[in-house]
Amino acid sequence: MDTSRWYRSFAEVEARGNSEVYEEWGNGVSEDPAVLALIDRLPEPRRQPNLIFGASRHLGAPVAPYASFRRWLRENWSAVEQLARIRTTQTNEAGRAAVLLPVLGLLKGPLSLIEVGASAGLCLYPDRYSFLYDGTKYLHPVDGPSTVLLECATTGSPPIPERVPDVVYRAGIDLNPLDVGDTDDMRWLESLVWPEQDHRRQRLRDAAALARVDPPHLVRGDLTAAVADLVRRAPQNTTVVVYHSAVLNYLTLTAREEFAETVRALPCHWIANEGLGVLPEVDAKLTASPEARRGKFVVSLDGTPRGLAGGHGQSLDWLDQTRTAPAG
């Protein structure tokens, strides 16, 4: 994608209404030939706005109007470029568990959860978080309210389960797994949280603290190559679920197709939470209007769209009233 258009789209579709700072920065970069020339020195996957802005803030960029950010970025570009080449946007948003929970609730437990592109594994704990849907419907772990509360606004009457899932196995795959006990890894994750979103930053800290008590089993590797082994390792007599959020967009179309073919052949369910255009065969089944889809992720179960979600799990528009799915 043309870098200027990429940053303009980021500003207008993703940042607008969520971060005034990033909206201004995205628009500013899109119209700035000198800064675009710097960013274009990176391989295309490394040019993404979240990565450049996150790396900049990790290195001390001021949360300030674009003119100040531009000046800082040009003066510190060498360090930003170096960091952008070794880090990735491993945004580990625990809030996304809120849009996955209704889909998990359709499946017969106990569950074995396997997340690909797991980052630090914070989305592997849907049984350890508390949830609040539409400001009225609370759902807590079996041992009582959690220190992490995930709020989600819904439409379309999603099938909110009566209890959190029974999770007996959790594992994740990432090219570069992050350690919830490593200070620099946690600083990097905080840098990826958008400037004004202090609630997400605190949620990240709380979720990481919870995960440190019982760290997830994360393996380093390519998601397509490693997923089958983790599925085989899952306990017998459990429903195995492979899932991911905002991960496949970092793969080429061919690699996405290879992953989809691999996971479909495994004895598991597959939940995807990805942006529009990432899984064309899933998008083709959508009946929602283009306006309803704008800026949303598509939540699907075994290739069938079930909902349209806010990128950080803040909303879920349910598309299917079916409340059952084949058990694994």
C-alpha positions as CSV (number, residue, x, y, z in Angstrom):
1,M,0.0,0.0,0.0
2,D,1.1,3.5,-0.7
3,T,2.5,4.9,2.6
4,S,0.8,8.2,2.3
5,R,-2.6,6.5,1.8
6,W,-1.8,4.1,4.6
7,Y,-1.3,6.9,7.1
8,R,-4.3,8.8,5.9
9,S,-6.5,5.7,6.2
10,F,-5.1,5.1,9.7
11,A,-6.0,8.6,10.7
12,E,-9.5,8.6,9.2
13,V,-10.6,5.1,10.0
14,E,-8.7,3.8,13.0
15,A,-7.6,6.8,15.0
16,R,-10.6,9.1,14.5
17,G,-12.8,9.0,17.6
18,N,-10.1,7.0,19.4
19,S,-7.0,9.2,19.5
20,E,-6.8,12.8,18.5
21,V,-3.0,12.7,18.8
22,Y,-2.7,9.7,16.4
23,E,-5.3,11.1,14.0
24,E,-3.3,14.3,13.8
25,W,0.0,12.4,13.4
26,G,-1.4,10.1,10.8
27,N,-2.7,13.0,8.7
28,G,0.5,14.9,9.2
29,V,2.7,12.1,8.0
30,S,0.4,11.4,5.0
31,E,1.1,15.0,3.8
32,D,4.8,15.2,4.7
33,P,7.2,14.1,1.8
34,A,10.3,14.3,4.0
35,V,8.9,12.0,6.7
36,L,7.4,9.6,4.2
37,A,10.8,9.3,2.6
38,L,12.3,8.2,5.9
39,I,9.5,5.7,6.6
40,D,9.8,4.3,3.0
41,R,13.3,3.2,3.8
42,L,11.8,0.4,5.9
43,P,10.4,-2.8,4.4
44,E,6.6,-2.4,3.8
45,P,5.5,-4.4,6.9
46,R,7.6,-2.2,9.1
47,R,6.1,1.1,7.8
48,Q,2.8,0.7,9.6
49,P,1.6,3.6,11.7
50,N,1.2,1.7,15.0
51,L,4.8,0.5,14.8
52,I,6.3,3.8,13.9
53,F,4.3,5.8,16.5
54,G,4.8,3.1,19.1
55,A,8.5,2.9,18.6
56,S,8.8,6.7,18.7
57,R,6.9,6.9,22.0
58,H,9.0,4.1,23.4
59,L,12.1,6.2,22.7
60,G,10.6,9.3,24.2
61,A,8.7,11.1,21.5
62,P,6.6,13.9,23.0
63,V,2.8,13.5,22.9
64,A,2.4,16.8,21.2
65,P,1.1,18.5,18.1
66,Y,2.4,17.1,14.8
67,A,5.0,19.8,14.3
68,S,6.7,18.9,17.5
69,F,6.5,15.2,16.8
70,R,7.8,15.7,13.3
71,R,10.8,17.6,14.6
72,W,11.6,14.9,17.2
73,L,11.1,12.1,14.6
74,R,13.5,13.6,12.1
75,E,16.1,14.2,14.8
76,N,15.8,10.7,16.2
77,W,15.0,8.7,13.1
78,S,18.0,6.5,13.2
79,A,16.9,5.1,16.6
80,V,13.3,4.8,15.5
81,E,14.3,2.9,12.4
82,Q,16.5,0.5,14.3
83,L,13.7,-0.3,16.8
84,A,11.1,-0.6,14.1
85,R,13.3,-3.2,12.4
86,I,13.5,-5.5,15.5
87,R,10.2,-5.0,17.2
88,T,6.7,-5.7,15.9
89,T,3.2,-4.3,16.8
90,Q,2.4,-7.1,19.3
91,T,-0.5,-5.1,20.8
92,N,-1.7,-7.5,23.5
93,E,-5.2,-6.1,24.1
94,A,-6.9,-8.2,26.7
95,G,-10.1,-6.3,25.9
96,R,-10.5,-8.4,22.8
97,A,-11.4,-11.3,25.0
98,A,-14.8,-9.6,25.4
99,V,-15.7,-10.1,21.8
100,L,-14.3,-13.7,21.7
101,L,-16.3,-14.8,24.8
102,P,-19.7,-15.1,23.1
103,V,-18.2,-17.3,20.4
104,L,-16.4,-19.4,23.0
105,G,-19.7,-19.7,24.8
106,L,-21.1,-21.5,21.8
107,L,-18.6,-24.4,22.2
108,K,-18.9,-27.3,24.5
109,G,-16.3,-27.3,27.3
110,P,-13.9,-28.0,28.8
111,L,-11.8,-25.9,26.4
112,S,-8.2,-26.1,25.3
113,L,-7.2,-22.6,24.0
114,I,-4.4,-22.0,21.5
115,E,-3.7,-18.4,20.4
116,V,-1.6,-17.7,17.4
117,G,0.2,-14.4,17.4
118,A,-0.1,-14.5,21.2
119,S,2.4,-11.7,22.0
120,A,2.5,-12.0,25.9
121,G,-0.6,-14.3,26.0
122,L,-3.0,-11.9,27.7
123,C,-5.9,-13.0,25.6
124,L,-5.5,-16.6,26.9
125,Y,-7.3,-15.9,30.2
126,P,-11.1,-15.4,29.4
127,D,-11.8,-17.5,32.5
128,R,-9.8,-15.2,34.7
129,Y,-11.3,-11.9,33.7
130,S,-14.5,-10.2,34.6
131,F,-16.8,-8.9,31.9
132,L,-19.4,-6.1,31.7
133,Y,-21.7,-6.0,28.7
134,D,-23.8,-2.9,27.9
135,G,-23.2,-1.6,31.4
136,T,-25.6,-4.1,32.9
137,K,-24.6,-7.8,32.3
138,Y,-21.7,-8.8,34.6
139,L,-19.8,-12.1,34.3
140,H,-17.1,-13.1,36.8
141,P,-14.6,-16.0,37.2
142,V,-15.8,-18.8,39.4
143,D,-13.8,-17.6,42.3
144,G,-15.2,-14.1,42.2
145,P,-14.6,-10.7,40.5
146,S,-11.3,-10.3,38.8
147,T,-8.9,-7.4,39.0
148,V,-9.4,-7.0,35.3
149,L,-12.8,-5.8,34.1
150,L,-13.5,-5.9,30.3
151,E,-16.4,-3.7,29.1
152,C,-18.1,-4.2,25.8
153,A,-21.1,-2.5,24.2
154,T,-23.2,-4.8,22.0
155,T,-26.0,-4.8,19.4
156,G,-27.8,-7.7,17.9
157,S,-28.2,-9.7,21.1
158,P,-25.0,-11.8,21.2
159,P,-25.3,-15.0,23.2
160,I,-23.5,-13.9,26.3
161,P,-22.8,-17.1,28.3
162,E,-24.0,-17.5,31.9
163,R,-20.5,-18.3,33.1
164,V,-17.0,-18.0,32.0
165,P,-15.6,-20.9,30.0
166,D,-13.9,-23.9,31.6
167,V,-10.4,-23.6,30.3
168,V,-8.1,-26.6,31.1
169,Y,-5.2,-25.8,28.7
170,R,-3.8,-22.6,27.3
171,A,-0.9,-22.1,24.9
172,G,0.3,-19.6,22.4
173,I,2.6,-19.2,19.4
174,D,4.5,-16.1,18.4
175,L,7.6,-15.3,16.3
176,N,8.8,-13.3,19.3
177,P,6.9,-14.2,22.4
178,L,6.9,-11.5,25.1
179,D,7.5,-12.2,28.7
180,V,5.0,-10.7,31.2
181,G,7.9,-10.8,33.7
182,D,10.2,-8.8,31.6
183,T,10.3,-5.0,32.2
184,D,11.3,-4.0,28.7
185,D,8.8,-6.2,27.1
186,M,6.0,-4.7,29.2
187,R,7.3,-1.2,28.4
188,W,7.1,-2.0,24.7
189,L,3.5,-3.2,25.1
190,E,2.6,0.0,27.0
191,S,4.2,2.1,24.1
192,L,1.7,0.4,21.7
193,V,-1.3,1.7,23.7
194,W,-2.5,4.9,22.1
195,P,-1.6,8.1,24.0
196,E,-5.0,9.1,25.5
197,Q,-6.1,5.6,26.4
198,D,-5.0,5.4,30.0
199,H,-7.8,2.9,30.7
200,R,-6.2,0.5,28.2
201,R,-2.7,1.1,29.7
202,Q,-4.0,0.3,33.2
203,R,-5.8,-2.8,31.9
204,L,-2.6,-4.0,30.3
205,R,-0.8,-3.7,33.6
206,D,-3.6,-5.4,35.5
207,A,-3.8,-8.3,33.0
208,A,0.0,-8.7,33.0
209,A,0.0,-8.9,36.8
210,L,-2.7,-11.6,36.7
211,A,-0.7,-13.5,34.0
212,R,2.5,-13.4,36.1
213,V,0.8,-15.5,38.7
214,D,0.3,-18.3,36.2
215,P,2.4,-17.5,33.1
216,P,1.1,-18.8,29.8
217,H,2.9,-21.5,27.8
218,L,4.2,-19.7,24.8
219,V,6.3,-21.2,22.0
220,R,8.5,-19.4,19.5
221,G,7.7,-20.2,15.9
222,D,5.8,-19.6,12.7
223,L,2.1,-19.9,13.3
224,T,1.4,-22.2,10.4
225,A,4.3,-24.5,11.2
226,A,3.8,-24.7,15.0
227,V,0.0,-24.8,15.4
228,A,-0.5,-28.5,14.6
229,D,1.9,-29.6,17.4
230,L,0.1,-27.5,20.0
231,V,-3.2,-28.9,18.9
232,R,-1.8,-32.4,19.3
233,R,-0.6,-31.6,22.8
234,A,-4.0,-30.5,24.0
235,P,-5.6,-32.8,26.5
236,Q,-8.0,-35.4,25.1
237,N,-11.7,-35.0,25.7
238,T,-11.5,-31.2,25.4
239,T,-12.7,-28.9,22.7
240,V,-9.6,-27.4,21.1
241,V,-9.9,-23.8,19.9
242,V,-7.3,-22.0,17.7
243,Y,-7.9,-18.3,17.6
244,H,-6.2,-15.0,16.8
245,S,-6.9,-11.3,16.8
246,A,-5.3,-8.7,14.4
247,V,-2.5,-11.2,13.4
248,L,-3.1,-12.4,9.9
249,N,-2.9,-8.9,8.4
250,Y,0.9,-9.2,8.9
251,L,1.1,-12.2,6.6
252,T,1.0,-12.2,2.8
253,L,-2.2,-13.4,1.2
254,T,-0.5,-16.7,0.3
255,A,0.6,-17.2,3.9
256,R,-2.9,-16.5,5.2
257,E,-4.3,-19.0,2.8
258,E,-1.7,-21.6,3.9
259,F,-2.6,-21.0,7.6
260,A,-6.3,-21.2,6.9
261,E,-5.9,-24.5,5.0
262,T,-3.7,-25.8,7.8
263,V,-6.1,-25.0,10.7
264,R,-9.2,-26.2,8.8
265,A,-7.5,-29.6,8.6
266,L,-6.9,-29.9,12.3
267,P,-9.3,-31.3,14.9
268,C,-10.2,-28.0,16.3
269,H,-12.5,-25.0,16.1
270,W,-11.1,-21.8,14.5
271,I,-12.0,-18.3,15.8
272,A,-10.7,-15.4,13.8
273,N,-10.9,-11.7,14.8
274,E,-9.4,-9.8,11.9
275,G,-9.8,-6.6,10.0
276,L,-11.8,-6.4,6.8
277,G,-10.0,-7.7,3.8
278,V,-7.7,-10.1,5.7
279,L,-9.8,-13.2,5.1
280,P,-11.7,-12.5,1.9
281,E,-13.5,-15.8,2.0
282,V,-15.0,-14.9,5.3
283,D,-15.8,-11.3,4.3
284,A,-17.7,-12.6,1.2
285,K,-20.3,-14.1,3.6
286,L,-21.0,-10.8,5.3
287,T,-24.5,-9.3,4.8
288,A,-23.9,-6.1,6.8
289,S,-23.7,-2.9,4.9
290,P,-20.4,-1.3,4.0
291,E,-21.0,1.5,6.5
292,A,-21.7,-1.0,9.3
293,R,-18.4,-2.7,8.5
294,R,-16.3,0.4,8.4
295,G,-13.4,0.3,10.9
296,K,-14.6,-3.0,12.3
297,F,-13.0,-6.4,12.8
298,V,-14.8,-9.5,11.6
299,V,-15.3,-12.2,14.3
300,S,-15.8,-15.6,12.7
301,L,-16.2,-19.2,13.8
302,D,-15.0,-21.9,11.5
303,G,-15.1,-19.5,8.6
304,T,-18.6,-18.1,9.3
305,P,-18.9,-14.4,10.3
306,R,-20.6,-14.1,13.7
307,G,-20.0,-10.5,14.6
308,L,-18.3,-7.1,13.8
309,A,-16.1,-6.0,16.6
310,G,-14.3,-2.8,17.7
311,G,-10.6,-3.2,17.2
312,H,-9.8,-3.2,20.9
313,G,-12.8,-5.3,22.0
314,Q,-14.9,-2.3,23.0
315,S,-17.9,-3.3,20.9
316,L,-19.6,-6.2,19.3
317,D,-22.3,-6.1,16.7
318,W,-23.7,-9.7,16.5
319,L,-24.6,-10.9,13.1
320,D,-26.0,-14.4,13.8
321,Q,-28.7,-15.3,16.3
322,T,-27.6,-19.0,16.2
323,R,-26.7,-20.0,19.7
324,T,-25.2,-23.4,19.1
325,A,-22.2,-24.7,17.1
326,P,-20.9,-28.2,16.5
327,A,-18.9,-29.4,19.5
328,G,-15.3,-30.4,18.9
